[in-house]
Amino acid sequence: MKRFSLIALLTCVSWSLMAQEAYQIGDKVTMYYPANFDSVRHLPSLALLEEPTATKRLAQFPKVLSPIFSQGDSTTIAEIMIEAETDLYGTGEVTGDLVRNGETITLWNKDNYAYGKDNGKKLYQSHPWVMGVRADGTAFGVLADNTYRQQIDLTSSIKFISDGPAFRVIVIERDSPKEVLKALGELTGTIEMPPLWALGYQQSRYSYFPDTRVQEIADTFRTKQIPIDVIWMDIDYMDGFRVFTFDKEGFKDPKALNQYLKSKDIKSVYMIDPGVKKDPGYAVYDSGTAGNHWVQTAQGVPFVGEVWPGDCVFPDFTRPETQRWWAGLYDDFLATGIDGVWNDMNEPAVFDGPDMSMPIDNIHRGGGVLPQDIHLRYHNVYGLLMVRSSREGILKNRPNIRPFILSRANFIGGHRYAATWTGDNASTWDHLKMSIPMSITLGLSGQPFNGPDIGGFSGEATEELLGHWMTVGAFYPFSRNHSAIDAPFQEPWVFGKEVEDASRKAINKRYQLMPFLYTLFQEAATTGLPVMRPMFLADPKDLKLRAEQEAFLWGDDLAIIPAWAESPQLPKGAWEVLPFNEVPDQYQPTLKVREGAVIPMGPVIQSTEDYQTDMLDLVVNLDAAGKATGRLYIDDGKSFDFKSGAYVHYEIQVVQTGPGNYTATVKKLGGALKQKPEFRVIVLDNGQRLPIAPKAVKWKYLD
């Protein structure tokens, strides 16, 4: 089949075509162009992993899902008509219900404390993506490849309304929503495999200060035997909020602090904002000024705006020179033993700017593949460009250690560079309950590594609220408790023994399930499927599951049902409770294992430094035929050696061959590691764990 580059066609598409054009760029994946598409104003795409290659130019467009392009007075519009009874999902980081029908949101990254502005319909990230699921379970996805400010209007159709020039649209058609998400992953890329420690429980505060307070928090977790992997440093560790510096009194020896944490098997993550204090004599400001690295005003001088340090200038991450300069700033920073980086305030937030950001006519000068253009174009991808530069700097410093970056602002495709959290939420029941559809929706929009601030960031958590939030929060993909400077402390023990014990139980469960969770992250990194999933993804033909947003799934096989969930809907089948040897309490969510599933589990540990896969339990819920299947992925959890084969991936099948007798087949799916864990089979039966005697299991290992 003849293949041709879309880039080579774009000039003629921009100037000579009088009607829209369409090109097939994959199996049932079509790229649509409006007649007046201008490649210079849109390309290269920052959403896509690479520029697609067309295999066919369509002479006729499909009768359904072909976008209708039009022009408003000051907007460009792409509208996709949908069939009746289609449920819509996606749209990225948004408040509201899981089903998005009837919603209108604005994609313009915004510092939105407690989601209090714009009715929570304009938050920190932009994902111009909608997935539709028809009544018969077939599905489609629509991606507007457009970084400019835009609205997604889902009141009667799928409509993207942009303040920028005419943009192209990609439509994916598949037999199921899972296949749509996999196709999205092929287009926008998938997450990189994270370090194992980033999947552990994490504790944060704005701010833990001084360094002795950080040590106290670490010691308390270890004394109380509440598992933890990370403690976070918010902006007060800095010298006057100057990025890449340390407070001379409160954090006078960061290397010693980080070493102390490591002695407790705890990692450290430190915040870095984009706003650089305008302060002659401050090395970062001086070197940035000497290199001409700042975003400029329409008049061609460095833009100055107020953030935490006062007057700040902002790196122009569209410039390759600025990207390299920023990346180089991490060398001395990481030399103190810092493990991860937190890029915050990168919408970018500007306290005294229009809509709390930069003027839309600010100039980003570009260079390399990115052209010069105004802030209206680059605002929504400012965070993406920042975390990409940060990641490059960390990788240059530590080329064979997996980096971890958390970002508040991002754009679809930015999951390739950073995990995310849902910003400055509030300590309310509404925000606890809304956190589940928010996290699920991010997963359905290509970002599986996400979660909210457990306990809520602003306001006052109560004992009951924190107890329920800690216990369900142990099952977010990204699990971190974080609170504001003016909020009460909300570590697991602050409300007394009952919440402390409940928190410990839930976090213990997360760590026991780490083999299963790590395997799900490998699936996300390979296929683009989310870790935290809506119920309907397991059975898209079951209409009763479409709106379920209290209970959720890890993968397809483990249901997490919060204690406060009312009449949760689960996929059909005999779901068995996964019991733990514990005294019950009012806070614990119920965990249920799908019929026909095998869940690999490990022992209770205090951090992922203790993680091992030499001996594991296989928790089995046999189906009606007496069979169950699961997977297990193993690598070193730290390096990129898995890319050259230093991993092993198993499929495990357990079959009951007679009363009390079983055959377990461990089939190697890939990898060069020779590790063969020892397994204990545990069968679930009416809420009971029935350990199977070793002699009752016949083992088969298949390479």
C-alpha positions as CSV (number, residue, x, y, z in Angstrom):
1,M,0.0,0.0,0.0
2,K,1.3,3.5,-0.9
3,R,2.4,5.4,2.2
4,F,3.1,9.2,2.3
5,S,3.9,11.6,5.0
6,L,1.2,14.0,6.2
7,I,3.7,16.7,6.8
8,A,4.6,16.8,3.1
9,L,0.9,17.4,2.3
10,L,0.3,20.1,4.9
11,T,1.3,23.1,2.8
12,C,-1.2,22.2,0.1
13,V,-3.8,21.3,2.8
14,S,-3.2,24.8,4.3
15,W,-3.5,26.8,1.2
16,S,-5.2,25.1,-1.7
17,L,-8.0,22.8,-0.4
18,M,-11.5,24.3,-0.5
19,A,-13.1,21.4,1.5
20,Q,-12.0,19.2,4.4
21,E,-9.6,16.3,3.7
22,A,-9.3,13.0,5.5
23,Y,-6.6,10.4,5.8
24,Q,-6.5,7.0,7.2
25,I,-3.6,6.8,9.7
26,G,-4.3,3.4,11.2
27,D,-6.8,0.7,11.4
28,K,-10.1,2.6,11.7
29,V,-8.2,5.7,12.7
30,T,-8.9,8.8,10.6
31,M,-7.3,12.2,10.6
32,Y,-9.6,15.0,9.4
33,Y,-8.4,18.4,8.2
34,P,-10.4,21.6,7.8
35,A,-10.0,23.4,4.5
36,N,-8.1,26.3,6.1
37,F,-5.7,24.3,8.2
38,D,-2.4,26.1,8.8
39,S,0.4,23.7,9.7
40,V,2.7,26.4,11.0
41,R,0.1,27.4,13.7
42,H,-0.3,23.8,14.9
43,L,2.6,21.6,14.2
44,P,4.5,19.7,15.4
45,S,1.8,18.1,17.6
46,L,2.8,18.0,21.2
47,A,-0.1,15.5,22.0
48,L,1.0,12.8,19.5
49,L,4.0,10.5,20.1
50,E,5.0,11.1,16.5
51,E,3.5,12.6,13.3
52,P,1.2,10.0,11.9
53,T,1.8,8.5,8.5
54,A,-1.2,8.2,6.2
55,T,-1.9,5.0,4.4
56,K,-4.9,6.2,2.4
57,R,-6.6,9.4,1.4
58,L,-10.4,9.1,1.8
59,A,-12.5,10.0,-1.2
60,Q,-15.7,9.7,0.8
61,F,-16.2,10.3,4.5
62,P,-18.0,7.9,6.8
63,K,-21.6,8.9,7.4
64,V,-21.1,9.0,11.2
65,L,-18.3,10.6,13.3
66,S,-17.0,12.8,10.5
67,P,-16.4,16.2,12.0
68,I,-18.2,19.2,10.6
69,F,-15.8,22.2,10.5
70,S,-17.1,25.7,10.8
71,Q,-16.1,29.3,11.7
72,G,-17.6,31.5,14.4
73,D,-17.1,35.2,14.8
74,S,-13.9,34.6,16.7
75,T,-13.7,30.9,17.0
76,T,-13.1,27.7,15.0
77,I,-15.4,24.8,15.5
78,A,-15.3,21.0,14.9
79,E,-18.6,19.2,15.7
80,I,-19.2,15.4,15.7
81,M,-22.7,14.2,15.7
82,I,-23.4,11.1,17.8
83,E,-26.0,8.4,17.9
84,A,-28.7,8.5,20.5
85,E,-28.0,6.5,23.7
86,T,-24.3,7.1,23.5
87,D,-22.5,7.6,26.8
88,L,-19.6,10.0,26.7
89,Y,-16.5,9.9,28.9
90,G,-13.0,11.5,29.0
91,T,-12.4,15.2,28.8
92,G,-9.4,14.9,31.2
93,E,-9.1,16.5,34.6
94,V,-12.5,17.8,35.4
95,T,-15.0,17.9,38.2
96,G,-18.4,16.3,37.9
97,D,-19.8,12.9,37.1
98,L,-18.1,10.1,35.3
99,V,-20.6,10.2,32.4
100,R,-19.9,13.5,30.6
101,N,-23.1,13.9,28.6
102,G,-24.5,17.4,28.9
103,E,-21.3,19.0,30.2
104,T,-19.4,22.0,28.9
105,I,-15.9,22.6,30.1
106,T,-13.1,25.0,29.2
107,L,-9.6,23.8,28.4
108,W,-7.4,26.5,29.7
109,N,-5.0,25.4,32.4
110,K,-5.8,27.4,35.6
111,D,-4.7,27.6,39.2
112,N,-8.0,26.8,40.8
113,Y,-7.8,26.6,44.6
114,A,-10.5,24.2,45.9
115,Y,-12.0,24.2,42.4
116,G,-13.8,27.3,43.5
117,K,-13.5,29.3,40.2
118,D,-15.4,28.8,37.0
119,N,-17.6,26.3,38.8
120,G,-14.7,23.9,38.7
121,K,-15.0,23.5,34.9
122,K,-11.6,25.0,34.2
123,L,-8.8,23.2,36.1
124,Y,-5.1,22.6,35.9
125,Q,-4.8,20.4,32.8
126,S,-6.3,20.1,29.3
127,H,-7.3,16.9,27.5
128,P,-9.2,17.6,24.3
129,W,-10.4,14.0,24.2
130,V,-13.8,12.4,24.3
131,M,-14.6,8.7,24.3
132,G,-18.1,7.5,23.3
133,V,-19.6,4.1,24.2
134,R,-22.7,3.1,22.3
135,A,-25.6,1.0,23.7
136,D,-24.2,-2.1,22.0
137,G,-20.8,-1.7,23.7
138,T,-18.9,-0.5,20.6
139,A,-16.9,2.6,21.1
140,F,-15.1,5.5,19.5
141,G,-12.7,8.3,20.5
142,V,-12.3,11.9,19.3
143,L,-9.1,13.9,19.8
144,A,-8.9,17.5,18.8
145,D,-5.2,18.1,18.0
146,N,-5.3,21.7,19.2
147,T,-3.4,23.4,22.1
148,Y,-5.3,26.7,22.0
149,R,-7.9,27.7,24.5
150,Q,-11.1,25.8,23.7
151,Q,-14.3,24.5,25.0
152,I,-15.7,21.0,24.9
153,D,-19.5,21.2,24.6
154,L,-21.3,17.8,25.1
155,T,-24.8,19.1,25.5
156,S,-26.1,17.6,22.2
157,S,-23.1,16.4,20.2
158,I,-19.3,16.5,20.6
159,K,-18.2,20.0,19.8
160,F,-14.8,21.6,20.2
161,I,-14.9,25.4,20.1
162,S,-11.4,27.0,19.8
163,D,-10.1,30.5,20.1
164,G,-7.3,29.6,17.8
165,P,-6.9,28.7,14.1
166,A,-8.7,25.8,12.4
167,F,-7.4,22.5,13.8
168,R,-7.4,18.8,12.8
169,V,-9.4,16.1,14.5
170,I,-8.6,12.4,14.9
171,V,-11.4,9.8,15.1
172,I,-10.8,6.3,16.4
173,E,-13.5,3.6,15.8
174,R,-13.3,0.3,17.7
175,D,-15.3,-2.7,18.9
176,S,-14.8,-1.8,22.6
177,P,-13.7,1.1,24.8
178,K,-10.6,-0.9,25.8
179,E,-9.5,-1.0,22.2
180,V,-10.2,2.7,21.9
181,L,-7.9,3.4,24.8
182,K,-5.2,1.2,23.4
183,A,-5.4,3.1,20.1
184,L,-5.2,6.4,22.0
185,G,-2.0,5.0,23.7
186,E,-0.5,4.2,20.2
187,L,-1.2,7.8,19.2
188,T,-0.2,9.8,22.3
189,G,2.2,7.3,23.8
190,T,2.0,5.5,27.2
191,I,3.5,6.2,30.5
192,E,7.1,5.1,31.2
193,M,7.4,2.4,33.7
194,P,7.7,4.2,37.0
195,P,10.1,3.4,39.8
196,L,8.5,0.9,42.2
197,W,8.9,3.3,45.2
198,A,6.5,5.8,43.5
199,L,3.7,3.3,43.9
200,G,4.1,3.3,47.7
201,Y,2.2,5.4,50.2
202,Q,3.4,9.1,50.4
203,Q,3.0,11.8,52.9
204,S,3.1,15.6,52.2
205,R,2.3,18.9,53.7
206,Y,2.6,22.6,52.8
207,S,5.0,22.5,54.4
208,Y,7.1,20.2,56.7
209,F,9.5,22.7,58.1
210,P,12.3,22.6,59.3
211,D,14.3,19.5,58.5
212,T,13.9,18.2,62.0
213,R,10.1,18.1,61.4
214,V,10.7,16.0,58.3
215,Q,12.7,13.6,60.4
216,E,10.0,13.5,63.1
217,I,7.4,12.6,60.5
218,A,9.7,9.8,59.2
219,D,10.4,8.5,62.7
220,T,6.7,8.5,63.6
221,F,5.7,6.4,60.5
222,R,8.4,3.9,61.3
223,T,7.6,3.8,65.1
224,K,3.9,3.3,64.4
225,Q,4.6,0.8,61.6
226,I,2.5,2.5,59.1
227,P,4.1,1.8,55.7
228,I,5.5,4.7,53.7
229,D,7.8,5.3,50.8
230,V,8.0,9.1,50.3
231,I,8.0,12.3,52.2
232,W,7.5,15.5,50.2
233,M,9.0,19.0,50.5
234,D,6.8,21.9,49.6
235,I,8.1,25.5,48.9
236,D,9.2,26.4,52.4
237,Y,12.4,24.3,52.0
238,M,13.7,27.0,49.6
239,D,15.6,30.1,50.4
240,G,12.9,32.8,49.9
241,F,11.1,30.6,47.5
242,R,14.0,30.8,45.0
243,V,13.9,27.6,43.0
244,F,17.0,25.3,43.2
245,T,18.0,26.7,46.6
246,F,17.6,25.6,50.2
247,D,16.7,27.6,53.3
248,K,20.0,28.4,55.0
249,E,18.6,27.6,58.5
250,G,15.6,25.3,58.1
251,F,17.3,23.0,55.5
252,K,20.9,23.9,55.9
253,D,22.2,20.4,55.0
254,P,19.7,18.8,52.6
255,K,22.2,16.0,51.7
256,A,22.2,14.9,55.4
257,L,18.4,15.1,55.6
258,N,18.0,13.0,52.4
259,Q,20.5,10.5,53.7
260,Y,18.6,10.3,57.0
261,L,15.4,9.5,55.1
262,K,17.2,6.9,53.1
263,S,18.4,5.3,56.3
264,K,14.7,4.9,57.1
265,D,13.9,3.5,53.6
266,I,12.1,6.7,52.7
267,K,12.5,8.7,49.5
268,S,12.3,12.5,49.2
269,V,10.5,14.6,46.5
270,Y,11.1,18.3,46.3
271,M,9.1,21.0,44.6
272,I,10.4,23.1,41.7
273,D,8.2,25.9,40.3
274,P,8.7,27.7,36.9
275,G,8.7,31.2,38.4
276,V,12.3,32.4,38.9
277,K,12.7,35.3,41.3
278,K,13.8,38.5,39.6
279,D,16.8,39.0,41.8
280,P,20.2,40.1,40.5
281,G,22.8,38.1,42.3
282,Y,20.7,35.0,42.4
283,A,22.5,32.4,40.3
284,V,19.5,31.0,38.5
285,Y,18.1,34.4,37.6
286,D,21.5,35.6,36.5
287,S,22.3,32.6,34.2
288,G,18.7,32.7,32.8
289,T,19.1,36.4,32.0
290,A,22.5,35.9,30.4
291,G,21.1,33.1,28.3
292,N,18.0,35.1,27.3
293,H,15.8,32.3,28.5
294,W,12.6,34.2,29.6
295,V,9.2,34.4,28.1
296,Q,8.7,37.8,26.5
297,T,6.0,40.4,26.4
298,A,4.5,41.5,23.1
299,Q,6.9,44.4,23.3
300,G,9.9,42.0,23.3
301,V,11.1,42.4,26.9
302,P,11.0,39.6,29.6
303,F,7.6,39.2,31.1
304,V,7.5,39.8,34.9
305,G,4.7,38.5,37.1
306,E,4.1,37.8,40.7
307,V,4.3,34.4,42.3
308,W,5.5,33.1,45.7
309,P,8.9,34.8,45.6
310,G,7.4,38.2,44.4
311,D,8.4,39.4,40.9
312,C,9.3,36.5,38.7
313,V,10.4,35.7,35.2
314,F,9.5,32.5,33.4
315,P,11.6,30.1,31.3
316,D,10.6,29.9,27.6
317,F,10.5,26.1,27.3
318,T,9.8,26.3,23.5
319,R,13.5,27.2,23.1
320,P,15.9,24.3,22.8
321,E,18.6,26.4,24.6
322,T,16.3,27.1,27.5
323,Q,15.3,23.4,27.7
324,R,19.0,22.5,28.0
325,W,19.7,25.3,30.5
326,W,16.7,24.2,32.7
327,A,17.7,20.5,32.5
328,G,21.3,21.4,33.6
329,L,20.0,23.1,36.8
330,Y,19.1,19.7,38.2
331,D,22.7,18.5,38.4
332,D,23.6,20.2,41.7
333,F,20.1,19.8,43.0
334,L,20.0,16.0,42.6
335,A,23.5,15.8,44.0
336,T,22.0,16.3,47.4
337,G,20.3,12.9,47.1
338,I,16.8,14.0,46.1
339,D,14.8,11.2,44.6
340,G,12.0,12.9,42.8
341,V,10.8,16.2,41.5
342,W,7.5,18.1,41.9
343,N,6.8,20.7,39.2
344,D,4.0,22.9,40.6
345,M,2.4,26.2,39.6
346,N,3.2,25.4,36.0
347,E,-0.1,26.4,34.3
348,P,1.7,28.9,34.6
349,A,0.2,30.5,37.7
350,V,0.8,34.3,37.9
351,F,-1.0,36.0,40.8
352,D,-1.3,39.4,39.2
353,G,-1.8,38.3,35.6
354,P,-5.0,38.1,33.5
355,D,-7.0,35.1,34.7
356,M,-4.1,34.4,37.1
357,S,-1.7,33.6,34.3
358,M,0.2,35.4,31.4
359,P,-1.2,37.7,28.8
360,I,-2.2,35.7,25.8
361,D,-0.1,37.9,23.5
362,N,3.1,37.1,25.4
363,I,5.8,35.7,23.0
364,H,7.3,32.3,23.1
365,R,10.2,32.5,20.6
366,G,10.5,28.8,19.8
367,G,13.4,27.2,18.0
368,G,14.2,23.8,16.6
369,V,10.9,22.2,15.6
370,L,8.7,24.6,17.6
371,P,7.8,27.9,15.9
372,Q,7.5,31.3,17.6
373,D,4.0,32.0,18.6
374,I,1.9,33.7,21.2
375,H,1.0,32.4,24.7
376,L,-2.6,31.6,23.5
377,R,-1.0,28.7,21.6
378,Y,1.5,27.6,24.2
379,H,-0.4,28.2,27.5
380,N,-1.9,24.8,27.7
381,V,1.4,23.0,27.0
382,Y,3.6,25.1,29.2
383,G,3.5,22.5,31.9
384,L,4.1,19.7,29.4
385,L,7.2,21.5,28.1
386,M,8.4,22.1,31.6
387,V,8.2,18.5,32.8
388,R,9.7,17.3,29.5
389,S,12.7,19.5,30.2
390,S,12.9,18.4,33.9
391,R,12.7,14.8,32.9
392,E,15.6,15.3,30.4
393,G,17.7,16.9,33.1
394,I,17.1,14.1,35.6
395,L,17.8,11.4,32.9
396,K,21.0,13.1,31.9
397,N,22.1,13.1,35.5
398,R,20.9,9.5,36.2
399,P,20.7,7.8,32.8
400,N,19.8,4.3,34.1
401,I,17.5,5.2,37.1
402,R,13.8,5.7,36.4
403,P,12.9,9.3,37.2
404,F,9.7,10.3,39.0
405,I,8.1,13.7,38.3
406,L,4.8,14.9,39.5
407,S,3.2,17.8,37.6
408,R,0.1,20.0,38.4
409,A,-0.3,21.3,34.9
410,N,-0.2,19.2,31.7
411,F,-1.7,18.4,28.4
412,I,-2.8,15.2,26.7
413,G,0.4,13.4,25.8
414,G,2.2,14.8,28.8
415,H,1.7,11.6,30.7
416,R,4.9,10.5,28.9
417,Y,6.9,12.7,31.2
418,A,5.1,13.0,34.5
419,A,2.5,11.7,36.9
420,T,-0.2,14.0,38.1
421,W,-2.6,14.8,41.0
422,T,-5.9,16.6,40.8
423,G,-4.7,19.9,42.3
424,D,-5.9,21.8,45.3
425,N,-9.0,20.0,46.3
426,A,-10.9,20.5,49.6
427,S,-11.5,18.5,52.8
428,T,-15.2,17.8,52.1
429,W,-17.3,14.8,51.5
430,D,-18.2,16.1,48.0
431,H,-14.5,16.2,47.0
432,L,-13.8,12.8,48.5
433,K,-16.7,11.3,46.5
434,M,-15.8,13.3,43.4
435,S,-12.2,12.2,43.5
436,I,-13.1,8.7,42.2
437,P,-14.7,9.9,38.9
438,M,-12.0,12.5,38.5
439,S,-9.2,9.9,38.8
440,I,-11.1,7.4,36.6
441,T,-11.6,10.1,34.0
442,L,-7.9,11.0,33.9
443,G,-7.2,7.3,33.3
444,L,-9.8,7.3,30.5
445,S,-8.0,10.3,29.0
446,G,-4.5,8.7,28.7
447,Q,-3.1,9.5,32.2
448,P,-3.2,6.3,34.4
449,F,-0.8,7.6,37.1
450,N,-2.9,10.0,39.0
451,G,-4.8,10.6,42.3
452,P,-6.1,13.4,44.5
453,D,-4.8,14.9,47.7
454,I,-5.9,12.3,50.3
455,G,-7.8,14.1,53.1
456,G,-8.3,17.2,51.0
457,F,-5.8,20.0,50.6
458,S,-7.8,23.0,51.9
459,G,-10.2,23.3,54.8
460,E,-10.5,21.1,57.9
461,A,-10.7,17.3,57.6
462,T,-12.7,15.6,60.3
463,E,-12.0,12.3,61.9
464,E,-14.7,10.5,59.9
465,L,-13.7,12.1,56.6
466,L,-10.0,11.4,57.0
467,G,-10.7,7.8,58.1
468,H,-12.8,7.1,54.9
469,W,-10.4,9.1,52.7
470,M,-7.3,7.3,53.9
471,T,-8.8,3.9,53.5
472,V,-10.1,4.5,49.9
473,G,-7.0,6.6,49.1
474,A,-4.8,3.5,49.6
475,F,-6.2,2.4,46.3
476,Y,-5.6,5.4,44.1
477,P,-2.8,4.8,41.5
478,F,-1.0,7.7,43.1
479,S,-1.5,7.6,46.8
480,R,-0.5,10.8,48.7
481,N,-1.9,12.6,51.7
482,H,-1.3,16.4,51.3
483,S,-2.7,19.4,53.2
484,A,-2.4,23.2,53.1
485,I,-0.4,25.5,55.3
486,D,-3.5,26.8,57.0
487,A,-5.2,23.4,57.4
488,P,-4.9,21.1,60.4
489,F,-2.3,18.4,60.2
490,Q,-3.8,15.2,58.8
491,E,-1.2,12.5,59.2
492,P,-2.9,9.1,59.8
493,W,-2.5,9.4,63.6
494,V,-3.7,12.9,64.2
495,F,-7.3,12.0,65.0
496,G,-6.5,9.1,67.3
497,K,-6.1,5.4,67.4
498,E,-9.2,4.4,65.4
499,V,-8.3,6.3,62.2
500,E,-4.6,5.4,62.7
501,D,-5.4,1.7,62.8
502,A,-7.8,2.0,59.9
503,S,-5.2,3.8,57.8
504,R,-2.5,1.2,58.7
505,K,-4.8,-1.6,57.6
506,A,-5.6,0.0,54.3
507,I,-2.0,0.9,53.5
508,N,-0.9,-2.6,54.5
509,K,-3.3,-3.9,51.9
510,R,-1.8,-1.7,49.2
511,Y,1.6,-3.1,49.9
512,Q,0.4,-6.7,50.1
513,L,-1.2,-6.1,46.7
514,M,2.0,-4.5,45.2
515,P,2.8,-7.5,42.9
516,F,-0.7,-7.1,41.4
517,L,-0.5,-3.3,41.3
518,Y,3.0,-3.3,39.7
519,T,1.8,-5.7,37.1
520,L,-1.1,-3.3,36.3
521,F,1.4,-0.5,35.8
522,Q,3.4,-2.6,33.4
523,E,0.1,-3.2,31.5
524,A,-0.5,0.6,31.5
525,A,3.0,1.3,30.3
526,T,2.6,-1.3,27.5
527,T,-1.0,-0.8,26.3
528,G,-2.3,2.5,27.6
529,L,-5.0,0.9,29.6
530,P,-5.7,2.6,33.0
531,V,-4.8,1.1,36.3
532,M,-7.9,2.5,38.1
533,R,-10.9,1.6,35.9
534,P,-14.7,2.2,35.8
535,M,-16.9,-0.8,36.1
536,F,-18.2,-0.5,32.6
537,L,-14.8,-1.1,31.1
538,A,-15.0,-4.8,32.2
539,D,-18.4,-5.3,30.5
540,P,-19.3,-2.4,28.2
541,K,-22.5,-4.0,27.1
542,D,-24.0,-3.9,30.6
543,L,-25.8,-0.6,30.7
544,K,-26.2,-0.8,34.5
545,L,-22.4,-0.2,34.9
546,R,-22.2,2.9,32.7
547,A,-22.7,5.5,35.5
548,E,-21.1,3.6,38.4
549,Q,-18.6,6.1,40.0
550,E,-18.4,5.1,43.7
551,A,-16.9,1.6,43.3
552,F,-14.0,1.1,40.9
553,L,-11.7,-1.6,39.6
554,W,-8.0,-2.2,39.7
555,G,-7.5,-3.7,36.2
556,D,-10.3,-6.1,35.5
557,D,-10.0,-8.4,38.4
558,L,-10.2,-6.5,41.7
559,A,-13.2,-4.3,42.8
560,I,-12.7,-1.6,45.4
561,I,-16.0,-0.7,47.1
562,P,-15.8,2.2,49.6
563,A,-17.7,1.7,52.9
564,W,-19.9,4.7,52.0
565,A,-20.9,3.4,48.5
566,E,-24.6,3.0,48.0
567,S,-25.8,0.0,45.9
568,P,-22.6,-0.2,43.8
569,Q,-22.9,-2.0,40.5
570,L,-20.4,-4.7,39.7
571,P,-19.9,-6.6,36.5
572,K,-21.8,-9.9,36.3
573,G,-20.3,-13.0,37.9
574,A,-19.5,-14.4,41.3
575,W,-17.2,-11.8,42.9
576,E,-15.6,-13.1,46.1
577,V,-14.6,-10.9,49.0
578,L,-10.8,-10.8,49.5
579,P,-10.6,-11.1,53.3
580,F,-7.6,-10.0,55.4
581,N,-6.8,-11.2,58.9
582,E,-7.9,-8.1,60.7
583,V,-10.4,-6.7,63.1
584,P,-13.1,-5.1,61.0
585,D,-13.8,-1.3,61.3
586,Q,-16.2,1.2,59.8
587,Y,-13.8,2.6,57.3
588,Q,-12.4,-0.2,55.2
589,P,-13.5,-0.6,51.6
590,T,-14.6,-4.1,50.6
591,L,-12.3,-5.7,48.1
592,K,-13.7,-8.3,45.8
593,V,-12.0,-10.6,43.3
594,R,-13.5,-11.3,39.9
595,E,-14.7,-14.8,39.1
596,G,-11.9,-16.6,37.2
597,A,-9.1,-14.3,38.5
598,V,-5.8,-14.9,40.1
599,I,-4.4,-12.1,42.3
600,P,-0.7,-12.3,43.2
601,M,0.0,-10.9,46.7
602,G,3.0,-10.5,49.0
603,P,3.6,-10.0,52.7
604,V,3.0,-6.9,54.8
605,I,6.1,-4.6,54.3
606,Q,7.1,-1.1,55.5
607,S,8.3,0.2,52.2
608,T,9.1,-1.0,48.7
609,E,12.7,-1.4,49.8
610,D,11.4,-4.6,51.4
611,Y,9.6,-5.7,48.3
612,Q,10.3,-9.2,47.2
613,T,8.8,-11.7,44.8
614,D,10.6,-14.9,45.9
615,M,7.5,-16.2,47.7
616,L,4.0,-15.0,46.9
617,D,0.4,-15.9,47.5
618,L,-1.8,-16.6,44.5
619,V,-5.3,-15.7,45.6
620,V,-7.8,-17.5,43.4
621,N,-11.5,-17.1,42.7
622,L,-12.4,-20.1,40.5
623,D,-15.0,-19.7,37.8
624,A,-17.9,-22.2,37.2
625,A,-15.5,-24.4,35.2
626,G,-13.0,-24.5,38.1
627,K,-10.4,-22.2,36.4
628,A,-8.7,-18.9,37.1
629,T,-6.1,-16.9,35.4
630,G,-3.8,-14.0,36.3
631,R,-0.5,-12.3,35.4
632,L,2.7,-11.4,37.3
633,Y,5.4,-9.0,36.1
634,I,8.8,-8.7,37.8
635,D,11.8,-6.5,37.2
636,D,14.3,-4.7,39.4
637,G,11.8,-1.7,40.0
638,K,14.6,0.8,39.6
639,S,16.4,0.8,36.3
640,F,15.7,0.6,32.6
641,D,17.3,-2.8,32.3
642,F,13.9,-4.3,31.6
643,K,14.1,-2.7,28.2
644,S,16.9,-5.0,27.3
645,G,15.2,-8.1,28.7
646,A,15.9,-8.0,32.4
647,Y,12.3,-8.8,33.4
648,V,10.0,-11.8,33.5
649,H,6.3,-11.8,32.7
650,Y,4.2,-14.8,33.7
651,E,0.6,-15.9,33.0
652,I,-0.6,-18.1,35.8
653,Q,-3.6,-20.5,35.5
654,V,-5.0,-22.5,38.3
655,V,-7.4,-25.3,37.5
656,Q,-9.3,-27.5,40.0
657,T,-8.8,-31.1,38.8
658,G,-10.8,-32.7,41.6
659,P,-11.9,-32.2,45.2
660,G,-9.0,-30.5,46.9
661,N,-6.7,-31.0,43.9
662,Y,-5.3,-28.4,41.5
663,T,-3.0,-27.9,38.6
664,A,-1.1,-24.6,38.4
665,T,0.5,-23.6,35.1
666,V,3.0,-20.8,35.1
667,K,3.6,-19.8,31.5
668,K,6.4,-17.3,30.7
669,L,5.2,-14.6,28.4
670,G,8.5,-12.8,28.0
671,G,11.7,-11.6,29.6
672,A,15.1,-13.0,30.2
673,L,15.1,-13.2,34.1
674,K,15.4,-16.7,35.4
675,Q,13.5,-15.9,38.6
676,K,10.8,-18.5,39.5
677,P,8.9,-17.4,42.6
678,E,7.6,-19.9,45.1
679,F,3.8,-19.7,45.2
680,R,1.2,-20.6,47.8
681,V,-2.3,-21.1,46.4
682,I,-5.2,-19.7,48.4
683,V,-8.7,-20.3,47.1
684,L,-11.5,-17.9,48.1
685,D,-14.7,-19.6,49.1
686,N,-17.7,-17.7,50.6
687,G,-15.5,-15.0,52.1
688,Q,-13.0,-17.5,53.5
689,R,-9.3,-17.9,52.5
690,L,-8.6,-21.6,52.0
691,P,-4.8,-22.3,51.8
692,I,-4.2,-25.3,49.6
693,A,-1.7,-27.8,50.9
694,P,1.4,-27.9,48.6
695,K,1.0,-31.5,47.8
696,A,-2.5,-30.8,46.5
697,V,-1.1,-28.6,43.7
698,K,0.7,-29.9,40.7
699,W,2.9,-27.3,39.1
700,K,3.8,-26.8,35.5
701,Y,6.3,-24.3,34.2
702,L,6.2,-23.4,30.5
703,D,8.9,-21.2,28.9
